[in-house]
Amino acid sequence: MDRIARLEGARSDGEIADHLEQTKQSYAGYKKRGTVPLQEVIDYCIRNERSVDQVLFGTDPPYVNEDVKKENIELKARLTEVKQLLLEVIRKE
C-alpha cells in the first residue's frame, strides 16, 4: 500500500482506498488485519497500467509494456480461478 501511495502521491488512507476503489472502512479492515487486497491491487494495476510485480514486490521499472499488461490480466484470471476453487472446497465441507 505504501508503494501505491508513493506512485499516486496519496497522503492518507482515504486516498489509497480511493485508488483501490474501496471504501475507507474496507481499506481500514485490510490494514488492521495486515492483509493485502490482491484482487483490488491487480485491478488497480490494470486500470493504471502498473506492473503487479512493481506494486507488490517493489521491482523496477513501474511502467507497463504489452507483455506486462497481458501478465496482469492473466494474474487476475488465475486469482479468480483460485477463489472459485476455494469456494468449492468450502461448500463441500
Residue frames as a rotation matrix with the C-alpha (Angstrom) as fourth column:
MET 1
0.567 0.824 0.000 0.00
0.824 -0.567 0.000 0.00
0.000 0.000 -1.000 0.00
ASP 2
0.303 -0.563 -0.769 2.96
0.192 -0.754 0.628 2.28
-0.933 -0.338 -0.120 0.63
ARG 3
-0.710 -0.587 0.389 4.04
0.470 0.017 0.883 1.76
-0.525 0.809 0.264 -2.98
ILE 4
-0.031 0.779 0.626 0.62
0.955 -0.162 0.249 2.76
0.295 0.606 -0.739 -4.28
ALA 5
0.723 0.272 -0.636 0.73
0.538 -0.798 0.271 5.82
-0.434 -0.537 -0.723 -2.02
ARG 6
-0.174 -0.876 -0.450 4.15
0.148 -0.475 0.867 6.79
-0.974 0.084 0.212 -3.42
LEU 7
-0.696 -0.100 0.711 3.17
0.689 0.186 0.700 6.10
-0.202 0.978 -0.060 -7.03
GLU 8
0.048 0.864 0.501 -0.02
0.864 -0.288 0.414 8.13
0.502 0.413 -0.760 -6.74
GLY 9
-0.720 -0.372 0.586 1.13
0.062 -0.876 -0.479 10.78
0.691 -0.309 0.654 -4.30
ALA 10
0.387 0.906 -0.172 -1.56
0.214 0.094 0.972 9.69
0.897 -0.414 -0.157 -1.85
ARG 11
-0.539 -0.591 0.600 -1.18
-0.371 -0.473 -0.799 11.28
0.756 -0.653 0.036 1.58
SER 12
-0.346 0.484 0.804 -3.92
-0.904 0.058 -0.424 9.46
-0.253 -0.873 0.417 3.50
ASP 13
-0.802 0.138 0.581 -5.51
0.092 0.990 -0.108 6.06
-0.590 -0.033 -0.807 3.86
GLY 14
0.241 0.965 -0.104 -8.64
0.095 -0.130 -0.987 7.51
-0.966 0.228 -0.123 2.29
GLU 15
0.294 -0.211 -0.932 -6.72
-0.878 -0.446 -0.176 8.47
-0.379 0.870 -0.316 -0.84
ILE 16
-0.819 -0.574 0.003 -5.19
-0.541 0.774 0.330 4.99
-0.191 0.269 -0.944 -1.07
ALA 17
-0.430 0.757 0.492 -8.68
0.279 0.629 -0.725 3.50
-0.858 -0.175 -0.482 -0.65
ASP 18
0.459 0.598 -0.656 -9.89
-0.401 -0.520 -0.754 5.72
-0.793 0.609 0.001 -3.49
HIS 19
-0.194 -0.624 -0.757 -7.13
-0.974 0.033 0.222 4.46
-0.114 0.780 -0.615 -5.79
LEU 20
-0.976 -0.123 0.177 -8.10
-0.126 0.992 -0.004 0.88
-0.175 -0.027 -0.984 -4.92
GLU 21
-0.442 0.894 -0.074 -11.77
-0.510 -0.183 0.840 1.80
0.738 0.409 0.537 -5.47
GLN 22
-0.336 0.280 -0.899 -12.53
0.721 0.691 -0.054 0.67
0.606 -0.667 -0.434 -1.93
THR 23
0.737 0.549 0.394 -14.34
0.097 -0.663 0.743 2.35
0.669 -0.510 -0.542 0.92
LYS 24
-0.067 -0.750 0.658 -12.24
-0.730 -0.413 -0.545 3.78
0.680 -0.517 -0.520 3.72
GLN 25
0.391 0.308 0.867 -13.77
-0.869 0.433 0.238 1.17
-0.303 -0.847 0.437 6.02
SER 26
0.998 -0.045 -0.032 -12.80
0.029 0.913 -0.407 -1.73
0.047 0.405 0.913 3.76
TYR 27
0.344 -0.934 0.102 -9.28
-0.060 -0.130 -0.990 -0.41
0.937 0.334 -0.101 3.44
ALA 28
0.002 -0.299 0.954 -9.05
-0.943 -0.317 -0.098 0.08
0.332 -0.900 -0.283 7.22
GLY 29
0.796 0.359 0.488 -10.06
-0.510 0.832 0.219 -3.57
-0.327 -0.423 0.845 7.67
TYR 30
0.805 -0.574 -0.147 -7.27
0.266 0.571 -0.776 -4.77
0.530 0.586 0.613 5.36
LYS 31
0.043 -0.832 0.553 -4.80
-0.383 -0.525 -0.760 -2.56
0.923 -0.179 -0.341 7.17
LYS 32
0.272 0.139 0.952 -5.92
-0.962 0.024 0.271 -3.75
0.015 -0.990 0.140 10.61
ARG 33
0.922 0.132 0.365 -5.62
-0.156 0.987 0.036 -7.42
-0.355 -0.090 0.930 9.56
GLY 34
-0.023 -0.989 -0.146 -2.29
-0.543 -0.111 0.832 -6.77
-0.839 0.098 -0.535 7.84
THR 35
0.024 0.112 0.993 -3.59
0.618 0.779 -0.103 -8.24
-0.786 0.617 -0.051 4.60
VAL 36
-0.785 -0.269 -0.559 -3.29
-0.290 -0.638 0.713 -7.13
-0.548 0.722 0.423 1.00
PRO 37
0.308 0.943 0.125 -6.45
-0.186 0.189 -0.964 -6.98
-0.933 0.273 0.234 -1.12
LEU 38
-0.563 -0.713 0.419 -4.93
0.232 0.349 0.908 -8.84
-0.793 0.608 -0.031 -4.08
GLN 39
-0.017 0.619 0.785 -7.92
0.983 0.155 -0.101 -8.55
-0.184 0.770 -0.611 -6.41
GLU 40
0.872 0.388 -0.297 -8.12
0.367 -0.921 -0.127 -4.81
-0.323 0.001 -0.946 -5.82
VAL 41
0.118 -0.913 -0.392 -4.36
-0.228 -0.409 0.884 -4.35
-0.967 -0.015 -0.256 -6.29
ILE 42
-0.580 -0.299 0.758 -4.44
0.587 0.491 0.643 -6.29
-0.564 0.818 -0.109 -9.57
ASP 43
0.394 0.797 0.458 -7.45
0.916 -0.303 -0.261 -4.26
-0.069 0.523 -0.850 -10.74
TYR 44
0.725 -0.221 -0.652 -5.62
0.005 -0.945 0.326 -1.06
-0.689 -0.239 -0.684 -9.76
CYS 45
-0.323 -0.945 0.046 -2.58
-0.001 0.049 0.999 -2.18
-0.946 0.323 -0.017 -11.78
ILE 46
-0.352 0.268 0.897 -4.68
0.901 0.357 0.247 -2.96
-0.254 0.895 -0.367 -14.84
ARG 47
0.704 0.710 -0.001 -6.57
0.692 -0.687 -0.222 0.36
-0.158 0.156 -0.975 -14.65
ASN 48
0.833 -0.394 -0.389 -3.40
-0.262 -0.900 0.348 2.39
-0.487 -0.188 -0.853 -14.16
GLU 49
0.835 -0.506 -0.216 -1.06
-0.020 0.365 -0.931 0.34
0.550 0.782 0.294 -16.35
ARG 50
0.228 -0.737 0.637 1.21
-0.974 -0.175 0.146 -0.51
0.004 -0.653 -0.757 -13.44
SER 51
-0.271 -0.418 -0.867 3.23
-0.360 0.880 -0.312 -3.66
0.893 0.227 -0.389 -13.03
VAL 52
0.824 0.563 -0.065 1.78
-0.199 0.395 0.897 -6.01
0.530 -0.726 0.437 -10.40
ASP 53
0.362 -0.780 -0.510 5.34
0.824 0.524 -0.216 -7.08
0.436 -0.342 0.832 -9.56
GLN 54
-0.529 -0.596 0.604 6.36
0.292 -0.797 -0.529 -3.47
0.796 -0.103 0.596 -9.05
VAL 55
0.082 0.645 0.760 3.40
-0.619 -0.565 0.546 -2.68
0.781 -0.515 0.353 -6.80
LEU 56
0.920 0.367 -0.137 3.54
-0.145 0.643 0.752 -5.88
0.364 -0.672 0.645 -4.74
PHE 57
0.703 -0.681 -0.205 7.28
0.704 0.625 0.338 -6.51
-0.102 -0.382 0.919 -4.61
GLY 58
0.677 -0.400 -0.618 8.93
-0.098 -0.881 0.463 -3.20
-0.730 -0.253 -0.635 -5.47
THR 59
-0.084 -0.704 0.705 10.60
0.794 0.380 0.474 -4.37
-0.602 0.600 0.527 -8.66
ASP 60
0.030 0.022 -0.999 11.52
-0.357 -0.934 -0.031 -1.75
-0.934 0.358 -0.020 -11.21
PRO 61
-0.985 0.071 0.158 10.51
-0.061 -0.996 0.064 -0.26
0.162 0.053 0.985 -13.57
PRO 62
-0.591 0.807 0.006 6.96
0.037 0.034 -0.999 0.73
-0.806 -0.590 -0.050 -12.62
TYR 63
-0.254 0.519 -0.816 5.80
-0.910 -0.415 0.020 1.22
-0.328 0.747 0.578 -16.19
VAL 64
0.095 0.411 0.907 3.92
-0.010 0.911 -0.412 -1.46
-0.995 0.030 0.091 -18.07
ASN 65
-0.718 -0.234 -0.656 4.62
-0.660 -0.072 0.748 -2.76
-0.222 0.970 -0.103 -21.53
GLU 66
0.064 0.821 -0.567 2.31
-0.898 0.295 0.326 -5.00
0.435 0.488 0.757 -23.54
ASP 67
-0.313 -0.238 -0.919 3.78
0.029 0.965 -0.260 -8.20
0.949 -0.108 -0.295 -22.04
VAL 68
-0.991 -0.062 -0.121 3.20
0.123 -0.043 -0.991 -6.96
0.057 -0.997 0.050 -18.51
LYS 69
-0.430 0.903 -0.013 -0.36
-0.901 -0.430 -0.064 -5.89
-0.063 -0.015 0.998 -19.37
LYS 70
0.112 0.443 -0.889 -1.05
-0.530 0.784 0.324 -9.45
0.841 0.435 0.323 -20.53
GLU 71
-0.616 -0.441 -0.652 0.58
0.292 0.641 -0.710 -10.86
0.731 -0.628 -0.266 -17.42
ASN 72
-0.910 0.329 0.253 -1.56
-0.398 -0.518 -0.757 -8.63
-0.118 -0.789 0.602 -15.16
ILE 73
-0.014 0.960 -0.279 -4.74
-0.980 0.042 0.193 -9.85
0.197 0.276 0.941 -16.85
GLU 74
0.005 -0.060 -0.998 -3.58
-0.146 0.988 -0.060 -13.47
0.989 0.146 -0.004 -16.57
LEU 75
-0.921 -0.354 -0.160 -2.87
0.121 0.129 -0.984 -12.95
0.370 -0.926 -0.076 -12.85
LYS 76
-0.553 0.798 0.239 -6.38
-0.815 -0.458 -0.354 -11.60
-0.173 -0.391 0.904 -12.38
ALA 77
0.246 0.652 -0.717 -7.84
-0.753 0.594 0.282 -14.65
0.610 0.470 0.638 -14.14
ARG 78
-0.356 -0.455 -0.816 -5.75
0.141 0.837 -0.528 -17.03
0.924 -0.303 -0.234 -12.02
LEU 79
-0.974 0.030 0.226 -6.80
-0.225 -0.300 -0.927 -15.28
0.040 -0.954 0.298 -8.83
THR 80
-0.128 0.990 -0.052 -10.43
-0.991 -0.126 0.040 -15.65
0.033 0.057 0.998 -9.88
GLU 81
0.179 0.130 -0.975 -9.87
-0.357 0.932 0.058 -19.39
0.917 0.338 0.213 -10.52
VAL 82
-0.763 -0.518 -0.388 -8.26
0.186 0.399 -0.898 -19.84
0.619 -0.757 -0.208 -7.10
LYS 83
-0.744 0.561 0.364 -11.17
-0.652 -0.487 -0.581 -18.06
-0.149 -0.670 0.728 -5.44
GLN 84
0.191 0.846 -0.498 -13.62
-0.894 0.359 0.267 -20.36
0.405 0.394 0.825 -7.26
LEU 85
-0.105 -0.315 -0.943 -11.72
0.000 0.948 -0.317 -23.46
0.994 -0.034 -0.099 -6.19
LEU 86
-0.962 -0.272 0.030 -11.61
-0.011 -0.071 -0.997 -22.30
0.273 -0.960 0.065 -2.59
LEU 87
-0.384 0.900 0.206 -15.34
-0.918 -0.348 -0.191 -21.65
-0.100 -0.263 0.960 -2.61
GLU 88
0.276 0.451 -0.849 -15.96
-0.581 0.782 0.227 -25.16
0.766 0.430 0.478 -3.97
VAL 89
-0.525 -0.552 -0.648 -13.83
0.211 0.653 -0.727 -26.68
0.824 -0.519 -0.227 -1.23
ILE 90
-0.928 0.212 0.305 -15.66
-0.370 -0.446 -0.815 -24.66
-0.037 -0.869 0.493 1.42
ARG 91
-0.046 0.984 -0.170 -19.05
-0.985 -0.016 0.173 -25.71
0.168 0.175 0.970 0.05
LYS 92
0.104 0.035 -0.994 -18.06
-0.247 0.969 0.008 -29.39
0.963 0.245 0.109 0.13
GLU 93
-0.859 -0.454 -0.238 -17.13
0.133 0.252 -0.959 -29.16
0.495 -0.855 -0.156 3.81
